[in-house]
Amino acid sequence: MGSGSTRPNNADDKMIAAIERGDREEFKDRNPPKNTDKKLIKEKDARAEKIQEKTERLKALRLIAEKEGKSK
């Protein structure tokens, strides 16, 4: 056996080794590239903000209903 010097050390070497073994689908890079799609990021932020606003309105309605329930 060797000293391990032929073992793949970076993502490219690991991917090439996975292709040679025939298990391309199983290979996953530990540090995938970050998504820099500004439009998608803005859409996600807008959706999150809309959900937060809905949650705040529902919370306010629930608190009003609890106050009315206690006053009766």
Biopython code that builds the backbone (N, CA, C, O; Angstrom):
import numpy as np
from Bio.PDB.StructureBuilder import StructureBuilder

atoms = [
    (1, "MET", "N", (0.833, -1.181, 0.000)),
    (1, "MET", "CA", (0.000, 0.000, 0.000)),
    (1, "MET", "C", (0.876, 1.243, 0.000)),
    (1, "MET", "O", (2.010, 1.238, 0.478)),
    (2, "GLY", "N", (0.297, 2.324, -0.563)),
    (2, "GLY", "CA", (1.027, 3.583, -0.649)),
    (2, "GLY", "C", (0.872, 4.382, 0.628)),
    (2, "GLY", "O", (0.206, 3.968, 1.577)),
    (3, "SER", "N", (1.498, 5.521, 0.616)),
    (3, "SER", "CA", (1.460, 6.373, 1.793)),
    (3, "SER", "C", (0.247, 7.295, 1.796)),
    (3, "SER", "O", (0.092, 8.108, 2.707)),
    (4, "GLY", "N", (-0.617, 7.178, 0.786)),
    (4, "GLY", "CA", (-1.784, 8.036, 0.715)),
    (4, "GLY", "C", (-1.560, 9.255, -0.132)),
    (4, "GLY", "O", (-2.402, 10.151, -0.166)),
    (5, "SER", "N", (-0.445, 9.307, -0.816)),
    (5, "SER", "CA", (-0.140, 10.494, -1.612)),
    (5, "SER", "C", (-1.023, 10.597, -2.855)),
    (5, "SER", "O", (-1.127, 11.668, -3.453)),
    (6, "THR", "N", (-1.653, 9.501, -3.241)),
    (6, "THR", "CA", (-2.504, 9.541, -4.432)),
    (6, "THR", "C", (-3.964, 9.815, -4.076)),
    (6, "THR", "O", (-4.825, 9.839, -4.955)),
    (7, "ARG", "N", (-4.233, 10.017, -2.822)),
    (7, "ARG", "CA", (-5.605, 10.281, -2.398)),
    (7, "ARG", "C", (-6.023, 11.688, -2.836)),
    (7, "ARG", "O", (-5.241, 12.629, -2.705)),
    (8, "PRO", "N", (-7.269, 11.844, -3.363)),
    (8, "PRO", "CA", (-7.698, 13.169, -3.810)),
    (8, "PRO", "C", (-7.835, 14.140, -2.637)),
    (8, "PRO", "O", (-8.407, 13.797, -1.603)),
    (9, "ASN", "N", (-7.313, 15.338, -2.804)),
    (9, "ASN", "CA", (-7.285, 16.303, -1.708)),
    (9, "ASN", "C", (-8.216, 17.488, -1.895)),
    (9, "ASN", "O", (-8.622, 18.105, -0.910)),
    (10, "ASN", "N", (-8.564, 17.821, -3.114)),
    (10, "ASN", "CA", (-9.463, 18.959, -3.295)),
    (10, "ASN", "C", (-10.728, 18.512, -4.018)),
    (10, "ASN", "O", (-10.840, 17.357, -4.428)),
    (11, "ALA", "N", (-11.668, 19.421, -4.170)),
    (11, "ALA", "CA", (-12.968, 19.065, -4.739)),
    (11, "ALA", "C", (-12.845, 18.564, -6.171)),
    (11, "ALA", "O", (-13.543, 17.626, -6.556)),
    (12, "ASP", "N", (-11.972, 19.172, -6.962)),
    (12, "ASP", "CA", (-11.815, 18.739, -8.348)),
    (12, "ASP", "C", (-11.285, 17.312, -8.417)),
    (12, "ASP", "O", (-11.795, 16.488, -9.177)),
    (13, "ASP", "N", (-10.257, 17.024, -7.617)),
    (13, "ASP", "CA", (-9.697, 15.669, -7.611)),
    (13, "ASP", "C", (-10.730, 14.657, -7.129)),
    (13, "ASP", "O", (-10.815, 13.549, -7.660)),
    (14, "LYS", "N", (-11.509, 15.037, -6.125)),
    (14, "LYS", "CA", (-12.529, 14.122, -5.609)),
    (14, "LYS", "C", (-13.609, 13.863, -6.652)),
    (14, "LYS", "O", (-14.079, 12.734, -6.791)),
    (15, "MET", "N", (-14.010, 14.916, -7.398)),
    (15, "MET", "CA", (-15.018, 14.741, -8.424)),
    (15, "MET", "C", (-14.495, 13.830, -9.527)),
    (15, "MET", "O", (-15.214, 12.949, -9.999)),
    (16, "ILE", "N", (-13.248, 14.035, -9.940)),
    (16, "ILE", "CA", (-12.664, 13.190, -10.984)),
    (16, "ILE", "C", (-12.591, 11.742, -10.508)),
    (16, "ILE", "O", (-12.886, 10.822, -11.272)),
    (17, "ALA", "N", (-12.203, 11.538, -9.260)),
    (17, "ALA", "CA", (-12.138, 10.181, -8.716)),
    (17, "ALA", "C", (-13.534, 9.561, -8.672)),
    (17, "ALA", "O", (-13.687, 8.372, -8.954)),
    (18, "ALA", "N", (-14.557, 10.350, -8.322)),
    (18, "ALA", "CA", (-15.923, 9.835, -8.273)),
    (18, "ALA", "C", (-16.401, 9.463, -9.670)),
    (18, "ALA", "O", (-17.086, 8.454, -9.840)),
    (19, "ILE", "N", (-16.048, 10.270, -10.677)),
    (19, "ILE", "CA", (-16.432, 9.960, -12.056)),
    (19, "ILE", "C", (-15.771, 8.668, -12.503)),
    (19, "ILE", "O", (-16.402, 7.830, -13.147)),
    (20, "GLU", "N", (-14.499, 8.509, -12.160)),
    (20, "GLU", "CA", (-13.782, 7.287, -12.540)),
    (20, "GLU", "C", (-14.392, 6.059, -11.888)),
    (20, "GLU", "O", (-14.424, 4.983, -12.484)),
    (21, "ARG", "N", (-14.880, 6.222, -10.652)),
    (21, "ARG", "CA", (-15.529, 5.096, -9.969)),
    (21, "ARG", "C", (-16.929, 4.851, -10.513)),
    (21, "ARG", "O", (-17.483, 3.765, -10.341)),
    (22, "GLY", "N", (-17.507, 5.861, -11.173)),
    (22, "GLY", "CA", (-18.838, 5.692, -11.738)),
    (22, "GLY", "C", (-19.949, 6.132, -10.802)),
    (22, "GLY", "O", (-21.112, 5.832, -11.070)),
    (23, "ASP", "N", (-19.641, 6.830, -9.716)),
    (23, "ASP", "CA", (-20.681, 7.278, -8.795)),
    (23, "ASP", "C", (-20.778, 8.797, -8.805)),
    (23, "ASP", "O", (-20.667, 9.439, -7.761)),
    (24, "ARG", "N", (-20.981, 9.358, -9.963)),
    (24, "ARG", "CA", (-21.051, 10.815, -10.139)),
    (24, "ARG", "C", (-22.199, 11.417, -9.320)),
    (24, "ARG", "O", (-22.035, 12.493, -8.747)),
    (25, "GLU", "N", (-23.345, 10.755, -9.253)),
    (25, "GLU", "CA", (-24.489, 11.293, -8.542)),
    (25, "GLU", "C", (-24.237, 11.409, -7.039)),
    (25, "GLU", "O", (-24.835, 12.257, -6.377)),
    (26, "GLU", "N", (-23.375, 10.583, -6.506)),
    (26, "GLU", "CA", (-23.133, 10.582, -5.068)),
    (26, "GLU", "C", (-22.155, 11.666, -4.641)),
    (26, "GLU", "O", (-22.065, 11.980, -3.454)),
    (27, "PHE", "N", (-21.424, 12.243, -5.581)),
    (27, "PHE", "CA", (-20.429, 13.258, -5.237)),
    (27, "PHE", "C", (-21.120, 14.565, -4.885)),
    (27, "PHE", "O", (-21.980, 15.043, -5.624)),
    (28, "LYS", "N", (-20.739, 15.138, -3.754)),
    (28, "LYS", "CA", (-21.260, 16.444, -3.353)),
    (28, "LYS", "C", (-20.092, 17.286, -2.854)),
    (28, "LYS", "O", (-19.291, 16.839, -2.033)),
    (29, "ASP", "N", (-20.011, 18.496, -3.357)),
    (29, "ASP", "CA", (-18.968, 19.416, -2.933)),
    (29, "ASP", "C", (-19.333, 19.945, -1.553)),
    (29, "ASP", "O", (-20.484, 20.318, -1.326)),
    (30, "ARG", "N", (-18.393, 19.986, -0.639)),
    (30, "ARG", "CA", (-18.678, 20.456, 0.718)),
    (30, "ARG", "C", (-18.990, 21.945, 0.747)),
    (30, "ARG", "O", (-19.776, 22.399, 1.578)),
    (31, "ASN", "N", (-18.386, 22.699, -0.145)),
    (31, "ASN", "CA", (-18.599, 24.143, -0.190)),
    (31, "ASN", "C", (-19.156, 24.531, -1.555)),
    (31, "ASN", "O", (-18.410, 24.996, -2.417)),
    (32, "PRO", "N", (-20.457, 24.344, -1.762)),
    (32, "PRO", "CA", (-21.011, 24.697, -3.069)),
    (32, "PRO", "C", (-20.956, 26.213, -3.268)),
    (32, "PRO", "O", (-20.909, 26.958, -2.289)),
    (33, "PRO", "N", (-20.961, 26.669, -4.491)),
    (33, "PRO", "CA", (-20.891, 28.118, -4.733)),
    (33, "PRO", "C", (-22.134, 28.813, -4.191)),
    (33, "PRO", "O", (-23.231, 28.254, -4.207)),
    (34, "LYS", "N", (-21.949, 30.032, -3.714)),
    (34, "LYS", "CA", (-23.068, 30.793, -3.164)),
    (34, "LYS", "C", (-23.937, 31.306, -4.304)),
    (34, "LYS", "O", (-23.447, 31.636, -5.384)),
    (35, "ASN", "N", (-25.237, 31.364, -4.037)),
    (35, "ASN", "CA", (-26.178, 31.854, -5.026)),
    (35, "ASN", "C", (-26.133, 33.381, -5.034)),
    (35, "ASN", "O", (-26.439, 34.019, -4.027)),
    (36, "THR", "N", (-25.760, 33.955, -6.148)),
    (36, "THR", "CA", (-25.651, 35.414, -6.231)),
    (36, "THR", "C", (-26.753, 36.005, -7.106)),
    (36, "THR", "O", (-26.601, 37.110, -7.626)),
    (37, "ASP", "N", (-27.853, 35.286, -7.273)),
    (37, "ASP", "CA", (-28.970, 35.776, -8.068)),
    (37, "ASP", "C", (-29.722, 36.817, -7.248)),
    (37, "ASP", "O", (-30.500, 36.474, -6.357)),
    (38, "LYS", "N", (-29.487, 38.087, -7.554)),
    (38, "LYS", "CA", (-30.054, 39.194, -6.770)),
    (38, "LYS", "C", (-31.581, 39.188, -6.818)),
    (38, "LYS", "O", (-32.238, 39.468, -5.815)),
    (39, "LYS", "N", (-32.143, 38.869, -7.983)),
    (39, "LYS", "CA", (-33.605, 38.867, -8.126)),
    (39, "LYS", "C", (-34.230, 37.821, -7.201)),
    (39, "LYS", "O", (-35.225, 38.092, -6.528)),
    (40, "LEU", "N", (-33.644, 36.640, -7.173)),
    (40, "LEU", "CA", (-34.166, 35.573, -6.323)),
    (40, "LEU", "C", (-34.052, 35.944, -4.848)),
    (40, "LEU", "O", (-34.965, 35.681, -4.065)),
    (41, "ILE", "N", (-32.942, 36.548, -4.476)),
    (41, "ILE", "CA", (-32.743, 36.955, -3.083)),
    (41, "ILE", "C", (-33.779, 38.005, -2.687)),
    (41, "ILE", "O", (-34.339, 37.941, -1.592)),
    (42, "LYS", "N", (-34.039, 38.974, -3.575)),
    (42, "LYS", "CA", (-35.036, 40.002, -3.284)),
    (42, "LYS", "C", (-36.433, 39.391, -3.157)),
    (42, "LYS", "O", (-37.211, 39.787, -2.289)),
    (43, "GLU", "N", (-36.748, 38.425, -4.027)),
    (43, "GLU", "CA", (-38.058, 37.764, -3.954)),
    (43, "GLU", "C", (-38.220, 37.019, -2.633)),
    (43, "GLU", "O", (-39.280, 37.070, -2.010)),
    (44, "LYS", "N", (-37.176, 36.335, -2.216)),
    (44, "LYS", "CA", (-37.232, 35.603, -0.948)),
    (44, "LYS", "C", (-37.417, 36.561, 0.226)),
    (44, "LYS", "O", (-38.194, 36.286, 1.140)),
    (45, "ASP", "N", (-36.701, 37.687, 0.200)),
    (45, "ASP", "CA", (-36.843, 38.679, 1.271)),
    (45, "ASP", "C", (-38.251, 39.255, 1.296)),
    (45, "ASP", "O", (-38.826, 39.456, 2.366)),
    (46, "ALA", "N", (-38.809, 39.521, 0.114)),
    (46, "ALA", "CA", (-40.161, 40.069, 0.041)),
    (46, "ALA", "C", (-41.178, 39.067, 0.586)),
    (46, "ALA", "O", (-42.099, 39.443, 1.311)),
    (47, "ARG", "N", (-41.008, 37.788, 0.234)),
    (47, "ARG", "CA", (-41.916, 36.750, 0.755)),
    (47, "ARG", "C", (-41.813, 36.651, 2.266)),
    (47, "ARG", "O", (-42.827, 36.550, 2.957)),
    (48, "ALA", "N", (-40.593, 36.680, 2.780)),
    (48, "ALA", "CA", (-40.394, 36.581, 4.224)),
    (48, "ALA", "C", (-41.020, 37.771, 4.939)),
    (48, "ALA", "O", (-41.621, 37.614, 6.002)),
    (49, "GLU", "N", (-40.882, 38.956, 4.360)),
    (49, "GLU", "CA", (-41.467, 40.155, 4.968)),
    (49, "GLU", "C", (-42.994, 40.075, 4.960)),
    (49, "GLU", "O", (-43.645, 40.460, 5.931)),
    (50, "LYS", "N", (-43.554, 39.579, 3.874)),
    (50, "LYS", "CA", (-45.009, 39.441, 3.779)),
    (50, "LYS", "C", (-45.526, 38.450, 4.826)),
    (50, "LYS", "O", (-46.549, 38.694, 5.465)),
    (51, "ILE", "N", (-44.828, 37.355, 4.995)),
    (51, "ILE", "CA", (-45.214, 36.357, 6.002)),
    (51, "ILE", "C", (-45.134, 36.956, 7.396)),
    (51, "ILE", "O", (-46.003, 36.709, 8.231)),
    (52, "GLN", "N", (-44.084, 37.753, 7.654)),
    (52, "GLN", "CA", (-43.918, 38.390, 8.962)),
    (52, "GLN", "C", (-45.071, 39.348, 9.239)),
    (52, "GLN", "O", (-45.594, 39.392, 10.353)),
    (53, "GLU", "N", (-45.468, 40.118, 8.221)),
    (53, "GLU", "CA", (-46.591, 41.056, 8.390)),
    (53, "GLU", "C", (-47.881, 40.308, 8.696)),
    (53, "GLU", "O", (-48.649, 40.727, 9.562)),
    (54, "LYS", "N", (-48.127, 39.200, 7.992)),
    (54, "LYS", "CA", (-49.327, 38.404, 8.249)),
    (54, "LYS", "C", (-49.319, 37.868, 9.672)),
    (54, "LYS", "O", (-50.343, 37.873, 10.354)),
    (55, "THR", "N", (-48.162, 37.410, 10.109)),
    (55, "THR", "CA", (-48.035, 36.866, 11.458)),
    (55, "THR", "C", (-48.331, 37.942, 12.500)),
    (55, "THR", "O", (-49.016, 37.686, 13.490)),
    (56, "GLU", "N", (-47.814, 39.141, 12.270)),
    (56, "GLU", "CA", (-48.057, 40.238, 13.212)),
    (56, "GLU", "C", (-49.542, 40.605, 13.268)),
    (56, "GLU", "O", (-50.077, 40.854, 14.349)),
    (57, "ARG", "N", (-50.207, 40.641, 12.113)),
    (57, "ARG", "CA", (-51.646, 40.957, 12.086)),
    (57, "ARG", "C", (-52.452, 39.890, 12.813)),
    (57, "ARG", "O", (-53.363, 40.206, 13.579)),
    (58, "LEU", "N", (-52.116, 38.625, 12.572)),
    (58, "LEU", "CA", (-52.839, 37.533, 13.245)),
    (58, "LEU", "C", (-52.623, 37.585, 14.756)),
    (58, "LEU", "O", (-53.547, 37.329, 15.529)),
    (59, "LYS", "N", (-51.413, 37.914, 15.169)),
    (59, "LYS", "CA", (-51.118, 38.019, 16.591)),
    (59, "LYS", "C", (-51.944, 39.137, 17.223)),
    (59, "LYS", "O", (-52.483, 38.978, 18.319)),
    (60, "ALA", "N", (-52.041, 40.273, 16.520)),
    (60, "ALA", "CA", (-52.838, 41.391, 17.028)),
    (60, "ALA", "C", (-54.309, 41.004, 17.131)),
    (60, "ALA", "O", (-54.969, 41.337, 18.116)),
    (61, "LEU", "N", (-54.830, 40.303, 16.119)),
    (61, "LEU", "CA", (-56.229, 39.855, 16.169)),
    (61, "LEU", "C", (-56.464, 38.893, 17.321)),
    (61, "LEU", "O", (-57.494, 38.958, 17.992)),
    (62, "ARG", "N", (-55.511, 38.002, 17.549)),
    (62, "ARG", "CA", (-55.651, 37.041, 18.643)),
    (62, "ARG", "C", (-55.668, 37.757, 19.989)),
    (62, "ARG", "O", (-56.467, 37.424, 20.864)),
    (63, "LEU", "N", (-54.781, 38.746, 20.154)),
    (63, "LEU", "CA", (-54.750, 39.495, 21.410)),
    (63, "LEU", "C", (-56.055, 40.259, 21.628)),
    (63, "LEU", "O", (-56.559, 40.300, 22.751)),
    (64, "ILE", "N", (-56.609, 40.864, 20.580)),
    (64, "ILE", "CA", (-57.890, 41.570, 20.689)),
    (64, "ILE", "C", (-58.997, 40.602, 21.079)),
    (64, "ILE", "O", (-59.832, 40.913, 21.928)),
    (65, "ALA", "N", (-59.001, 39.422, 20.453)),
    (65, "ALA", "CA", (-60.031, 38.422, 20.766)),
    (65, "ALA", "C", (-59.908, 37.953, 22.207)),
    (65, "ALA", "O", (-60.920, 37.732, 22.872)),
    (66, "GLU", "N", (-58.684, 37.799, 22.698)),
    (66, "GLU", "CA", (-58.497, 37.389, 24.104)),
    (66, "GLU", "C", (-59.008, 38.467, 25.063)),
    (66, "GLU", "O", (-59.635, 38.154, 26.075)),
    (67, "LYS", "N", (-58.740, 39.731, 24.743)),
    (67, "LYS", "CA", (-59.217, 40.837, 25.596)),
    (67, "LYS", "C", (-60.736, 40.887, 25.612)),
    (67, "LYS", "O", (-61.342, 41.099, 26.662)),
    (68, "GLU", "N", (-61.354, 40.692, 24.447)),
    (68, "GLU", "CA", (-62.816, 40.702, 24.394)),
    (68, "GLU", "C", (-63.397, 39.518, 25.148)),
    (68, "GLU", "O", (-64.442, 39.626, 25.790)),
    (69, "GLY", "N", (-62.708, 38.389, 25.064)),
    (69, "GLY", "CA", (-63.175, 37.198, 25.772)),
    (69, "GLY", "C", (-63.100, 37.376, 27.279)),
    (69, "GLY", "O", (-63.971, 36.895, 28.005)),
    (70, "LYS", "N", (-62.068, 38.065, 27.758)),
    (70, "LYS", "CA", (-61.921, 38.294, 29.186)),
    (70, "LYS", "C", (-62.934, 39.317, 29.689)),
    (70, "LYS", "O", (-63.406, 39.223, 30.822)),
    (71, "SER", "N", (-63.268, 40.292, 28.848)),
    (71, "SER", "CA", (-64.189, 41.332, 29.285)),
    (71, "SER", "C", (-65.629, 40.847, 29.347)),
    (71, "SER", "O", (-66.448, 41.472, 30.020)),
    (72, "LYS", "N", (-65.959, 39.779, 28.684)),
    (72, "LYS", "CA", (-67.341, 39.265, 28.707)),
    (72, "LYS", "C", (-67.607, 38.414, 29.906)),
    (72, "LYS", "O", (-68.717, 37.908, 30.071)),
]
sb = StructureBuilder()
sb.init_structure("model")
sb.init_model(0)
sb.init_chain("A")
sb.init_seg("    ")
for serial, (resi, resn, name, xyz) in enumerate(atoms, 1):
    if name == "N":
        sb.init_residue(resn, " ", resi, " ")
    sb.init_atom(name, np.array(xyz, "f"), 0.0, 1.0, " ", f" {name:<3s}", serial, name[0])
structure = sb.get_structure()
